[in-house]
Amino acid sequence: MKSRLMGEGNLQRSIILSKQEYVPLSANSFTVIIMDFLGGLNKDGQCGMNGFETENRGVEDNLFREIVTAMQNIPVYDTTNITVKYLEPGIAGAEMVVAKEFENSRGLLHGGFIAALADTVMGLSMLTLGSKGVTLDLNINYLAPVQIGTKLLAEGHVLHAGKNTLVAEASVYDSDKVLVAKSRGTFFKSER
């Protein structure tokens, strides 16, 4: 895998995530591009966490790099087709393409996948503030059914960052911008 980090102005940066060649880039915005040329695309043309672009909307450069690098090493994001779209301090956005394998007994998206997407964006919003932690409590309200093949868009944001806990909220929308779920989570801040 190769990751290329573009910096501001004439700055050139690159991080190497495998033994592939070094590719320096320069641009006027912060973007991380991660591609796994061996993994390729799935049958729906999606590439999950193995191939995506994440926009940096103000997160400190080293922290942004650390978050994106860590995300690509967590297999569940490939399994669930979750891709991180943007990170900004206290806010994170991601999307998920609903695969046939995520179907419940009624032919709709199983709610656990929506909960996983909501938990992911809330956890990422915490990471953008430099805090690490684990989910203590998560509640979710399902507001509309989701069809197989739909692209879900989710945004999480931190509501309160205390000394030991953090509270975040997530909204999940379908591609028609219909709110399909709302979630709130409490996270225990930890060093690991």
Buried (B, 14 or more C-beta within 10 A) or exposed (E): BBBBBBBEEEEEBBBEBEEEEEEEBEBEEBBBBBBBEEBEEBEEEBBBBBBBEBBBBEBEBEBBBBBBBEBBEEEEBBBBBBBBBBBBBBBBBBBBBBBEEBBBEEEBBBBEBBBBBBBBBBBBBBBBBEBBBEBEEBEBEBEEBBEBEBBBBBBBBBBEBEEEBBBBBBBBBBEEEEEBBBBBBBBEBEEE
